[in-house]
């Protein structure tokens, strides 16, 4: 899972309880947080890992000089904290003692046991879509009846999972921004390989492209078809 951006790596198993290990930076660093996130994910895999949530914290705007000499304001995001989910307390504790060596001195660490919930339902409650201005407005299909005055050409309706293509991750938004700037020739054909929810395919199609979308994940396929 990823809030503030979107990414999920979790098991389909259902159980009554699970353990959560929380890491919070004492002094956040965008470079260090990226490397630590990769380490935490890789090192926890053999300890009953269920998923990892990365809580993003917007950083101050910075001005970038573009190739054409103009300036562009861009907001950075860095991980403020991590929540790593384990199938049991013993696995979480063992990982803390054996595998979670990187970054410990720079972070506050806690561990807790929680009862399972309908996480898909909770995620849907929190997901409101995203705006990629001035090109796209991404909205969940379950809010279609309650959303007024939308521009059909600029609105992408999704039935996403928290795991693939919710439109909130910075890389997805950069791709959408690029697609929104395209002036495609007639009969342009695009391949979306690893399409996830199909969000980029929809954007390309709205720009006039003929799109072949390829995906092998069954859950992603179900969301894309819906």
Buried (B, 14 or more C-beta within 10 A) or exposed (E): BBBBBBBBBBEEEEEEEBBBBBBBBEEBBEEBBEEBBEBBBEBBEEBBBBBBBBBBBEEEEEEEEEEEEEEEEEEEBBBBBBBBBBBBBEBBBBBBEEBBEBBEEBBEEEBEEEEEEEBEEEBBEEBEBBEBEEBBBBBBEEEEEEEEEEEEEBBBBBBBBBBBBBBBBBEBBEBBBEBBEBEBEEEBEBEBEEBBBBBBBBBBBBBEBEBEBEBEBEBBBEBBEE
